[in-house]
Amino acid sequence: CSACAIGKSTKKTHKPKSEDTNQEKLYLLHMELCGPMCVESVNGKKYILVTVDDYSRFTWVKFLRSKDETLDFIIKFLKMIQVRLKVPVLRIRTDNGTEFVNQTLHDYYEEVDISHETLVACSPQQNGVVKRRNHTLIEADCMMLIFTQAPLFLWAEVVTTACFTQNRSIIRLRHGKTPYELLHSKLPD
């Protein structure tokens, strides 16, 4: 359809890595902050913090009003997810944005023994996992907004819906399971 053609416009991709090196959930989390968006969401949010588990490809999205909210949310999120899944986060991979590279997070990572990996400047393919998921979410967002002719300020709700759906429907071929099944070790409700 025309909405799909418009929403799926891309440029050439880089060659993917040849092997899956991660065998445990929460061993490595990829994080990226997207924004500011052109239109504020219905709740006044302009940024999306996207977090992807390398093993399962389970994705979390958090909408923020400003970059300044990122630091507090990351610490709360890491505490919550480790308690909920009873598994420690061992590594985090981000770009060199100040929302990710600062003394507060450095001290927190050191305290809880998390290794923080940052990317080489101008090498977005090093964090291709989260870049690809961002692209997939934004593409789905654009297509749904175009197809439904919904107001643009509903973009955050649409991204949430796309993320929820992808976590429960995209099958990881290597494992034959959805991201939800791999992360939670059970079928979704």
C-alpha positions as CSV (number, residue, x, y, z in Angstrom):
1,C,0.0,0.0,0.0
2,S,1.1,3.6,-0.4
3,A,1.4,4.2,3.4
4,C,3.8,1.2,3.6
5,A,5.9,2.5,0.7
6,I,6.2,6.0,2.3
7,G,6.9,4.6,5.8
8,K,9.5,2.1,4.6
9,S,11.9,4.5,2.8
10,T,15.5,3.5,3.7
11,K,19.1,3.8,2.8
12,K,21.6,0.9,2.3
13,T,22.4,-1.1,5.4
14,H,25.7,-2.4,6.8
15,K,26.6,-6.1,6.7
16,P,25.3,-7.8,10.0
17,K,27.7,-9.7,12.3
18,S,27.9,-13.3,11.4
19,E,27.4,-15.0,14.7
20,D,25.2,-14.6,17.8
21,T,27.7,-14.1,20.6
22,N,25.2,-13.6,23.5
23,Q,23.5,-16.5,25.1
24,E,21.9,-14.9,28.2
25,K,19.1,-12.4,28.8
26,L,20.2,-9.1,30.2
27,Y,23.9,-9.9,29.5
28,L,24.0,-6.9,27.2
29,L,21.5,-4.0,26.8
30,H,21.7,-1.6,23.9
31,M,20.3,1.9,24.6
32,E,19.7,4.9,22.5
33,L,17.8,8.2,22.9
34,C,15.8,9.4,19.9
35,G,14.6,12.9,19.5
36,P,13.5,15.6,19.8
37,M,10.5,14.6,17.8
38,C,8.9,17.3,15.6
39,V,5.6,17.0,17.5
40,E,5.2,16.6,21.2
41,S,3.1,13.6,22.3
42,V,-0.3,14.0,23.9
43,N,1.6,14.0,27.3
44,G,4.2,16.5,26.2
45,K,7.0,14.0,25.5
46,K,9.6,14.7,22.8
47,Y,12.2,11.9,23.3
48,I,12.2,8.1,23.2
49,L,14.7,6.1,25.2
50,V,14.9,2.7,23.5
51,T,16.5,-0.2,25.3
52,V,17.0,-3.6,23.6
53,D,18.1,-6.9,25.2
54,D,20.8,-8.3,23.0
55,Y,19.8,-12.0,23.6
56,S,16.1,-11.8,23.2
57,R,15.7,-8.5,21.3
58,F,13.0,-7.7,23.8
59,T,12.5,-3.9,23.6
60,W,11.5,-1.3,26.2
61,V,10.5,2.3,25.3
62,K,10.3,5.2,27.7
63,F,9.0,8.6,26.6
64,L,10.8,11.6,28.1
65,R,10.1,15.4,28.1
66,S,13.8,16.2,28.0
67,K,17.2,14.5,27.8
68,D,17.7,15.5,31.5
69,E,15.2,12.8,32.5
70,T,17.4,10.0,31.0
71,L,19.8,9.6,33.9
72,D,17.3,9.0,36.6
73,F,15.2,6.8,34.5
74,I,18.1,4.5,33.5
75,I,19.0,3.9,37.1
76,K,15.4,3.2,38.1
77,F,14.9,1.0,35.0
78,L,18.1,-1.1,35.7
79,K,17.1,-1.7,39.3
80,M,13.5,-2.6,38.4
81,I,14.4,-5.0,35.5
82,Q,17.1,-6.9,37.5
83,V,14.7,-7.4,40.4
84,R,11.8,-8.4,38.2
85,L,13.8,-10.9,36.1
86,K,16.2,-12.0,38.9
87,V,19.1,-11.6,36.5
88,P,21.9,-9.1,36.6
89,V,22.6,-6.7,33.8
90,L,26.3,-7.1,32.9
91,R,27.0,-4.7,30.0
92,I,25.4,-1.7,28.5
93,R,26.2,-0.3,25.1
94,T,25.4,3.4,24.2
95,D,26.6,6.2,22.1
96,N,28.7,9.0,23.7
97,G,25.8,11.3,24.4
98,T,26.0,13.2,27.7
99,E,22.8,11.6,28.8
100,F,24.8,8.3,28.9
101,V,28.3,9.4,29.6
102,N,28.4,11.2,32.9
103,Q,29.9,10.9,36.4
104,T,26.6,9.8,38.0
105,L,26.0,6.9,35.7
106,H,29.8,6.0,35.8
107,D,29.6,5.8,39.6
108,Y,26.4,3.8,39.5
109,Y,27.8,1.3,37.0
110,E,30.9,0.9,39.0
111,E,28.9,0.3,42.2
112,V,26.7,-2.4,40.7
113,D,29.5,-3.9,38.5
114,I,28.0,-3.1,35.1
115,S,30.4,-2.6,32.2
116,H,29.5,0.5,30.0
117,E,30.6,0.3,26.4
118,T,30.5,3.4,24.3
119,L,30.7,3.7,20.5
120,V,33.4,5.1,18.4
121,A,32.3,8.5,17.0
122,C,30.5,8.4,13.6
123,S,30.1,4.6,13.8
124,P,26.4,4.1,14.3
125,Q,26.6,0.5,13.0
126,Q,28.4,-0.5,16.2
127,N,25.1,-0.2,18.0
128,G,23.1,-1.6,15.1
129,V,20.8,-3.7,17.3
130,V,19.1,-0.6,18.8
131,K,19.4,1.4,15.6
132,R,17.5,-1.3,13.7
133,R,14.8,-1.5,16.4
134,N,14.4,2.3,16.4
135,H,14.1,2.2,12.6
136,T,11.5,-0.6,12.8
137,L,9.5,1.2,15.5
138,I,9.5,4.6,13.7
139,E,8.6,2.9,10.4
140,A,5.7,1.2,12.1
141,D,4.7,4.5,13.7
142,C,4.7,6.3,10.4
143,M,2.7,3.7,8.6
144,M,0.1,3.4,11.3
145,L,-0.3,7.2,11.6
146,I,-0.6,7.6,7.8
147,F,-2.9,4.6,7.4
148,T,-5.3,5.7,10.2
149,Q,-4.9,9.4,9.5
150,A,-4.5,9.8,13.2
151,P,-3.2,13.1,14.7
152,L,0.6,13.3,14.9
153,F,0.5,14.0,18.7
154,L,-0.5,10.3,19.1
155,W,2.9,9.1,17.9
156,A,4.0,7.9,21.4
157,E,0.9,5.7,21.8
158,V,1.5,4.3,18.4
159,V,5.2,3.5,19.2
160,T,4.1,1.8,22.4
161,T,1.6,-0.3,20.4
162,A,4.3,-1.2,17.8
163,C,6.8,-2.2,20.5
164,F,4.2,-4.3,22.4
165,T,3.3,-6.1,19.2
166,Q,6.8,-6.7,18.0
167,N,7.9,-8.1,21.4
168,R,5.1,-10.7,21.1
169,S,5.2,-11.5,17.4
170,I,8.6,-11.2,15.8
171,I,10.2,-14.6,16.0
172,R,14.0,-14.9,16.6
173,L,14.9,-17.5,14.0
174,R,17.9,-18.8,16.0
175,H,15.6,-19.7,19.0
176,G,12.2,-20.1,17.3
177,K,10.6,-17.9,20.0
178,T,9.4,-14.3,20.4
179,P,11.4,-11.8,22.4
180,Y,8.8,-12.0,25.1
181,E,9.2,-15.8,25.4
182,L,13.0,-15.6,25.5
183,L,13.0,-12.9,28.2
184,H,10.2,-14.2,30.4
185,S,10.5,-18.0,29.7
186,K,6.8,-18.2,29.1
187,L,4.2,-17.5,26.4
188,P,2.6,-14.1,26.5
189,D,-0.9,-13.8,28.0
